[in-house]
Amino acid sequence: MRNTLNNHRANLSMIAVLAMFSRGLEPEFSRDAQRQLSELSGPASEADQGIRDLTGLPWCSIDNDDSRDLDQLTAIEPLPRGGARVFVAVSDVDAVVKKGSAIDDHARINTTSVYTSARIFTMLPEPLCTDLTSLNPGKDRLAMVTEMHFSDDGILVASNVYRALVRNKAQLAYDAVSAWIEGKGELPAAARAIDGMSDQLRMQDELAQKLRVLRRAQGALEFETFQPRALFQGERLTAIRQQAHNRARQLIEELMIATNGCTARFLAAQGSPSLRRVVRSPERWQRIVEYVADYGVSLPDKPDGKALEDFLAFRHRIDPLRFPDISLVIVKLMGAGEYVVEHPDAPPIGHFGLAVEDYMHSTAPNRRFPDLITLRLMKAVLAGDNPPYSNLELDQLAAHCTVQEDAAKKVERQLRKSEAALLLHTRIGQRFDALVTGSGAHEVWVRIFEPPAEGRLRGDLPELKIGQSIRVRLVSTSVERGFIDFVLEN
């Protein structure tokens, strides 16, 4: 424990590496991948008449404060008769990372970047995902562009997909953009430096809010999950803060959902199979009905997204403190998302939580392998080439990506617990207000608020309900295993 206390980042990084190995993920790149990387001299460039020059558009990126792997850019312009034309550019990672190469093999094994506070295990080598394939400010980059035309009330009228050359004009961050949109802060300096960028952000936000209202009217579920973020001063962990789901995050979320839907329909229209992201209609709907009944609300006997969203919206409004825990329970009962291969002549499974039928992951090929697969499928269609993957390959990759994504989430969750255990190890014996977040045959789980952390409740316990407020005392922590144990305080 002494070493852990002296260098928090290094020791959390070591725990993360061991967690990666234990979950079947590769924390390091192979020698072949490193050799391939050393042979790359710059970003991809192609002389193709089918690649449009869109470097003049007022592109911007909006991501986390510390994000360096920029996957997508957005731009918008008003249409003469009302409505708007939206452009979403996604990095053409395939132009640098070819199928079957050593770097691609590493990406295929892990299938995703794994984000922990002490170390990020990027799916692609950092010189690629933070530079050569990242849509960095002032750099010309190849991209796949989805152009969408929306009516004034937010209805998608038409869309098109094509390759283009783009240039990011402003790298922006969620919190600063959201504060400006909500009138709580100034326009970020990077946006002030570009003429018309404030209008860009206003128009994108207005459209995103219309799209959000339309999806919720169709039964899209509004969740607010528990997402703590560790903060460091140098090498020492100093705090954990809960991340808010703000207006700028909603802006990007809505435009990416729209883009993913257009991508899925584009591939289907061209007769191409696609790797869809689905959340099936909940098989455990009756358990959701029973859980919601504890709040005095009756849901229909059959899965009904709109009725469930009405309940969630009401609980969010009257009890925002407990809403993340209600969200977590519903998410668990709905079941995890998965990747499946869908063919044009088959009915879509859809995404129950998003209330959309056509959905896939296509907007983050620097950090998700399914998005890179989709990018290759789209490029093959546009070029008139044979599909880069057989149906059997796609089926195998869908199953593999589902498993590895779950493994990555478990690594990230384990490290969040280790971070909280590290921050709390000097506070053993202290008392905290808590909420019950889960219960099983022999275990009860609780969440405390400051710092935001989850742990196990030990001892002989009375019957406790999820969402119940209780008082607990911290009795032990294990940084290495990510254990935090409490007892009920009378």
C-alpha positions in Angstrom: 0.0 0.0 0.0 2.9 2.4 0.7 3.9 2.5 -3.0 0.3 3.1 -4.0 0.1 6.1 -1.7 3.3 7.6 -3.0 2.5 7.5 -6.8 -1.2 7.2 -7.4 -1.1 7.4 -11.2 1.7 4.8 -11.6 0.0 2.3 -9.3 -3.5 2.8 -10.8 -1.9 2.3 -14.2 -0.4 -1.0 -13.0 -3.7 -2.1 -11.7 -5.3 -1.2 -15.1 -2.7 -3.2 -17.0 -3.4 -6.3 -14.9 -7.1 -5.7 -15.4 -6.7 -5.6 -19.1 -4.8 -8.9 -19.2 -7.3 -10.6 -16.9 -10.2 -9.6 -19.3 -8.5 -10.8 -22.5 -7.4 -7.3 -23.7 -4.0 -6.3 -25.0 -2.5 -3.3 -23.1 0.5 -3.0 -25.4 1.1 -2.9 -29.2 3.0 -5.8 -30.8 6.4 -5.3 -32.3 4.9 -5.7 -35.8 2.4 -2.9 -35.0 5.2 -0.6 -33.7 7.3 -1.4 -36.9 4.3 -0.5 -39.1 3.9 2.7 -37.1 7.5 3.7 -37.6 7.1 3.4 -41.4 4.2 5.9 -41.5 5.4 9.3 -42.6 2.3 11.4 -42.5 -1.5 11.5 -42.8 -3.2 9.9 -45.8 -3.7 11.8 -49.0 -5.4 10.6 -52.1 -5.9 12.1 -55.6 -9.5 11.0 -56.3 -12.1 13.0 -58.1 -14.8 11.5 -55.9 -13.2 13.2 -52.8 -14.8 16.6 -52.4 -12.9 19.6 -51.0 -14.9 20.8 -47.9 -12.0 22.4 -46.1 -13.8 25.8 -46.4 -16.8 24.8 -44.2 -16.8 26.1 -40.6 -16.1 22.7 -39.1 -15.7 22.3 -35.3 -15.2 19.4 -32.9 -16.8 19.2 -29.5 -15.4 16.6 -27.1 -14.0 16.2 -23.5 -11.5 18.8 -22.3 -8.6 16.3 -22.5 -9.7 14.4 -25.7 -7.0 14.2 -28.4 -8.5 11.5 -30.6 -10.9 13.6 -32.5 -13.2 11.4 -34.6 -15.9 13.7 -35.9 -16.6 17.3 -36.9 -19.9 19.1 -37.4 -21.1 22.0 -39.5 -24.5 23.5 -40.3 -26.0 26.0 -42.7 -29.6 27.3 -43.0 -31.6 26.4 -46.0 -33.4 29.1 -48.1 -36.9 27.8 -47.4 -36.3 27.0 -43.7 -34.7 24.0 -42.1 -31.0 23.3 -42.1 -28.3 21.3 -43.9 -26.0 19.5 -41.5 -22.6 18.0 -42.2 -21.0 15.4 -40.0 -17.4 14.4 -41.0 -15.9 11.2 -39.6 -12.2 10.5 -39.8 -11.2 8.1 -42.6 -9.0 5.9 -40.4 -9.0 3.2 -43.0 -7.0 5.4 -45.3 -4.1 4.9 -42.9 -5.0 1.6 -41.1 -5.6 -1.1 -43.8 -7.5 -4.2 -43.1 -5.2 -7.1 -42.0 -2.3 -4.9 -41.1 -0.5 -5.3 -37.8 -2.1 -2.2 -36.3 -5.5 -3.3 -37.5 -4.9 -6.7 -35.9 -4.4 -5.0 -32.5 -7.6 -2.9 -33.0 -9.5 -6.1 -34.0 -8.4 -7.9 -30.8 -9.3 -5.1 -28.3 -12.1 -3.6 -30.5 -12.2 -0.4 -28.4 -10.1 2.2 -26.6 -10.2 1.6 -22.8 -10.3 4.8 -20.7 -9.0 4.9 -17.2 -7.9 7.9 -15.2 -4.3 6.9 -14.9 -3.8 5.6 -18.5 -5.7 5.4 -21.7 -5.3 2.2 -23.7 -5.9 3.5 -27.2 -7.2 1.1 -29.8 -4.8 2.7 -32.3 -1.3 3.9 -31.5 -1.3 7.5 -30.1 0.6 9.0 -33.1 -2.3 7.9 -35.2 -5.4 8.5 -33.2 -4.2 11.8 -31.7 -2.5 13.0 -34.9 -2.4 11.3 -38.3 -6.0 10.0 -38.2 -7.4 12.7 -35.7 -9.3 15.6 -37.1 -7.0 18.1 -35.5 -7.4 21.9 -35.8 -5.9 23.4 -38.9 -5.0 20.0 -40.5 -6.4 18.7 -43.8 -7.8 15.2 -43.2 -9.7 12.7 -45.3 -13.2 12.0 -44.0 -16.5 10.3 -44.7 -19.2 12.9 -44.7 -22.9 12.5 -44.0 -24.9 15.4 -45.3 -28.4 15.6 -43.8 -31.3 18.0 -44.7 -33.7 18.7 -41.9 -37.0 20.6 -42.0 -37.6 23.5 -39.7 -39.3 21.2 -37.2 -36.4 18.7 -37.1 -37.7 16.1 -39.5 -35.0 14.4 -41.7 -35.9 15.1 -45.3 -32.9 13.7 -47.2 -29.3 12.5 -46.6 -26.2 11.7 -48.7 -22.9 10.0 -47.9 -19.6 10.8 -49.7 -15.8 11.2 -49.1 -14.3 14.6 -48.6 -11.3 16.5 -47.4 -12.0 18.5 -44.2 -10.3 20.9 -41.9 -11.2 21.5 -38.2 -11.5 25.2 -37.5 -12.1 25.1 -33.8 -11.5 22.4 -31.2 -14.1 22.9 -28.4 -15.0 21.1 -25.2 -18.3 20.0 -23.8 -18.4 21.9 -20.5 -17.3 25.3 -21.9 -19.7 25.1 -24.9 -22.6 24.1 -22.7 -21.9 26.9 -20.2 -22.0 29.4 -23.1 -25.2 27.9 -24.5 -26.9 28.1 -21.1 -25.7 31.7 -20.5 -23.3 30.7 -17.7 -20.0 31.4 -19.5 -18.3 33.1 -22.4 -18.0 31.8 -25.9 -14.8 29.7 -25.8 -11.7 31.5 -27.3 -11.3 28.9 -30.1 -14.9 29.7 -31.2 -14.4 33.5 -30.9 -11.5 33.3 -33.2 -13.7 32.0 -36.1 -16.2 34.3 -37.7 -19.7 32.9 -37.5 -18.9 30.0 -35.1 -21.2 31.3 -32.5 -24.1 31.1 -35.0 -22.9 27.6 -35.9 -23.2 26.4 -32.3 -26.6 28.1 -31.8 -28.0 26.5 -34.9 -26.6 23.1 -34.1 -27.9 23.3 -30.5 -31.4 24.4 -31.6 -31.6 21.5 -34.1 -30.3 19.0 -31.6 -33.0 20.0 -29.1 -35.7 19.5 -31.7 -34.3 16.0 -32.5 -34.2 15.2 -28.9 -37.9 16.2 -28.4 -38.9 14.1 -31.4 -37.0 11.0 -30.2 -38.5 11.3 -26.7 -42.0 11.6 -28.2 -41.3 8.3 -29.9 -40.2 6.7 -26.6 -36.5 7.3 -26.4 -35.3 6.7 -22.9 -33.5 9.6 -21.1 -30.9 8.2 -18.7 -28.4 9.8 -16.4 -25.9 7.2 -15.4 -23.3 7.3 -12.7 -20.1 8.6 -14.4 -17.5 9.7 -11.9 -14.3 11.2 -13.2 -11.0 11.2 -11.3 -8.9 14.4 -11.0 -5.2 14.5 -10.5 -2.7 17.1 -9.3 0.6 15.8 -10.8 0.8 12.1 -10.0 -1.6 12.3 -7.0 -5.3 11.6 -7.1 -7.1 14.5 -5.4 -10.8 14.3 -6.1 -13.6 12.5 -8.0 -16.4 14.4 -9.6 -19.6 13.3 -11.3 -19.8 14.3 -15.0 -23.0 16.1 -15.9 -24.9 15.3 -19.1 -25.1 18.9 -20.4 -26.4 20.6 -23.5 -23.2 20.3 -25.5 -23.2 16.5 -24.9 -26.8 16.4 -26.0 -25.9 18.3 -29.2 -23.2 15.8 -30.2 -25.3 12.8 -29.1 -28.3 13.9 -31.2 -26.3 14.6 -34.4 -24.4 11.3 -34.0 -27.6 9.3 -33.6 -29.0 11.0 -36.7 -25.7 10.2 -38.6 -25.7 6.6 -37.5 -29.2 6.1 -38.7 -28.4 7.6 -42.1 -25.3 5.4 -42.3 -27.4 2.3 -41.6 -30.0 3.1 -44.2 -27.4 4.0 -46.8 -25.8 0.6 -46.5 -29.2 -1.1 -46.6 -30.2 0.8 -49.7 -27.1 -0.3 -51.4 -27.7 -3.9 -50.6 -24.8 -4.2 -48.2 -24.9 -6.1 -44.9 -24.2 -3.9 -41.8 -22.9 -4.3 -38.3 -25.8 -2.8 -36.2 -25.8 -1.8 -32.6 -29.0 -3.1 -31.0 -30.8 -3.1 -27.7 -33.6 -5.7 -28.0 -37.1 -5.2 -26.6 -36.6 -6.0 -22.9 -37.2 -9.7 -22.0 -37.3 -8.7 -18.3 -40.0 -6.1 -18.9 -42.1 -7.6 -16.1 -39.3 -6.9 -13.6 -39.2 -3.3 -14.9 -43.0 -3.2 -14.4 -42.6 -4.5 -10.8 -39.8 -2.0 -10.0 -41.7 1.0 -11.3 -44.8 -0.1 -9.4 -42.9 0.6 -6.2 -43.1 4.3 -7.2 -46.9 4.1 -7.6 -46.8 3.9 -11.4 -48.4 1.2 -13.6 -46.7 0.3 -16.9 -48.3 -1.7 -19.7 -47.9 -5.5 -19.7 -45.9 -5.3 -23.0 -42.7 -3.3 -23.5 -43.7 0.3 -24.1 -40.8 2.8 -24.5 -43.0 5.9 -24.3 -44.6 4.8 -21.0 -41.2 4.1 -19.5 -39.8 7.4 -20.7 -42.8 9.3 -19.1 -41.9 7.6 -15.8 -38.2 8.4 -16.1 -38.9 12.0 -17.1 -41.1 12.5 -14.1 -38.6 11.0 -11.6 -35.8 13.1 -13.1 -37.9 16.2 -12.5 -39.0 15.5 -9.0 -35.9 13.7 -7.6 -32.7 14.4 -9.6 -30.5 13.2 -6.8 -31.7 9.6 -7.0 -32.3 9.6 -10.8 -28.8 8.2 -11.7 -29.6 5.1 -9.5 -33.1 4.7 -11.1 -31.4 4.9 -14.5 -28.9 2.3 -13.5 -31.6 -0.2 -12.4 -33.6 0.3 -15.6 -30.5 -0.1 -17.8 -29.5 -3.3 -16.0 -33.1 -4.7 -16.4 -33.2 -3.7 -20.1 -30.1 -5.8 -20.8 -26.9 -4.9 -22.5 -26.5 -3.7 -26.1 -24.9 -6.0 -28.6 -23.6 -6.0 -32.2 -25.4 -8.0 -34.8 -25.2 -8.4 -38.6 -28.3 -7.2 -40.4 -29.0 -7.8 -44.0 -31.1 -5.5 -46.3 -34.0 -8.0 -46.7 -34.3 -8.6 -42.9 -36.5 -6.6 -40.5 -34.3 -4.4 -38.3 -34.1 -5.3 -34.6 -33.7 -1.7 -33.6 -32.5 0.1 -30.4 -35.2 0.0 -27.7 -33.5 2.7 -25.6 -33.0 5.2 -28.4 -36.4 4.4 -30.0 -34.8 4.0 -33.5 -35.0 1.1 -35.9 -31.8 1.8 -37.9 -28.8 2.3 -35.7 -25.1 1.4 -35.8 -21.8 2.8 -34.6 -20.1 4.7 -37.3 -18.8 8.0 -35.9 -15.8 7.0 -33.8 -13.4 4.8 -35.9 -10.3 6.0 -33.9 -11.7 4.4 -30.8 -14.2 1.7 -31.8 -13.5 -1.2 -34.2 -17.2 -1.6 -35.3 -17.0 2.0 -36.6 -13.9 1.1 -38.6 -15.6 -1.9 -40.0 -18.6 0.3 -41.1 -16.3 2.8 -42.6 -14.7 0.1 -44.8 -18.2 -1.2 -45.8 -19.2 2.3 -46.9 -16.0 3.0 -48.8 -16.4 -0.3 -50.7 -20.0 0.6 -51.7 -19.0 4.1 -52.8 -16.1 2.7 -54.9 -18.2 -0.2 -56.3 -15.9 -2.8 -54.8 -16.7 -6.1 -53.3 -17.4 -6.0 -49.5 -14.2 -6.1 -47.5 -15.7 -8.7 -45.1 -17.6 -11.9 -45.8 -20.9 -12.5 -44.0 -19.1 -15.1 -41.9 -16.4 -12.6 -40.9 -19.0 -10.1 -40.0 -20.9 -12.6 -37.8 -17.7 -13.5 -36.0 -16.7 -9.9 -35.5 -20.1 -8.9 -34.2 -19.9 -11.6 -31.5 -16.3 -10.7 -30.7 -16.9 -6.9 -30.5 -19.8 -7.5 -28.1 -17.6 -9.6 -25.8 -14.6 -7.2 -25.9 -16.7 -4.1 -25.3 -18.2 -5.8 -22.2 -14.6 -6.6 -21.1 -13.5 -3.0 -21.6 -16.4 -1.7 -19.6 -15.5 -4.1 -16.7 -11.9 -2.8 -16.7 -13.1 0.8 -16.6 -15.6 0.0 -13.8 -12.9 -1.8 -11.8 -10.5 1.1 -12.1 -13.3 3.6 -11.0 -13.7 1.4 -7.9 -9.9 1.4 -7.3 -9.8 5.2 -7.6 -12.6 5.6 -5.1 -10.9 3.1 -2.7 -7.7 5.1 -3.0 -9.4 8.4 -2.2 -11.3 6.9 0.7 -8.6 4.8 2.4 -7.8 7.6 4.9 -11.4 8.0 5.8 -12.1 4.6 7.3 -14.5 5.0 10.2 -16.3 8.1 8.8 -20.0 8.2 8.2 -21.8 9.0 5.0 -25.3 9.5 3.6 -25.9 6.9 1.0 -28.5 5.4 -1.4 -29.2 1.7 -1.9 -28.3 1.0 -5.6 -28.5 -2.8 -5.9 -29.3 -5.9 -4.0 -28.9 -9.6 -4.5 -29.4 -12.8 -2.5 -26.4 -12.1 -0.3 -25.2 -8.6 -1.2 -26.4 -5.0 -1.0 -24.7 -2.1 -2.9 -24.8 1.5 -2.0 -23.6 4.9 -3.4 -22.2 7.8 -1.4 -22.2 11.3 -2.7 -18.9 12.9 -1.7 -16.8 11.6 -3.2 -19.2 9.9 -5.6 -18.4 6.2 -5.0 -20.1 2.8 -4.8 -19.4 0.1 -2.3 -20.8 -3.1 -0.6 -22.9 -3.1 2.5 -21.7 -5.8 5.0 -23.3 -7.4 8.0 -26.8 -8.6 9.0 -29.1 -6.3 7.2 -32.8 -5.5 7.3 -34.8 -5.5 4.1 -33.6 -2.6 2.0 -35.2 -1.2 -1.2 -33.3 0.2 -4.2 -33.3 4.0 -3.9 -33.7 4.0 -0.1 -31.7 6.6 1.8 -29.6 5.2 4.6 -26.6 6.2 6.8 -23.4 4.1 6.5 -20.0 3.9 8.0 -16.8 3.1 6.0 -15.0 0.0 7.4 -12.5 -1.1 4.8 -11.0 -0.5 1.3 -8.8 -2.4 -1.1 -7.2 -0.3 -3.9 -5.8 -3.4 -5.7 -9.2 -5.2 -5.8 -11.4 -2.0 -6.0 -13.3 -3.0 -2.8 -15.1 -0.5 -0.6 -17.0 -1.9 2.3 -19.6 -0.2 4.5 -21.8 -1.2 7.4 -25.3 0.2 8.2 -25.3 2.9 10.8 -28.2 2.9 13.2 
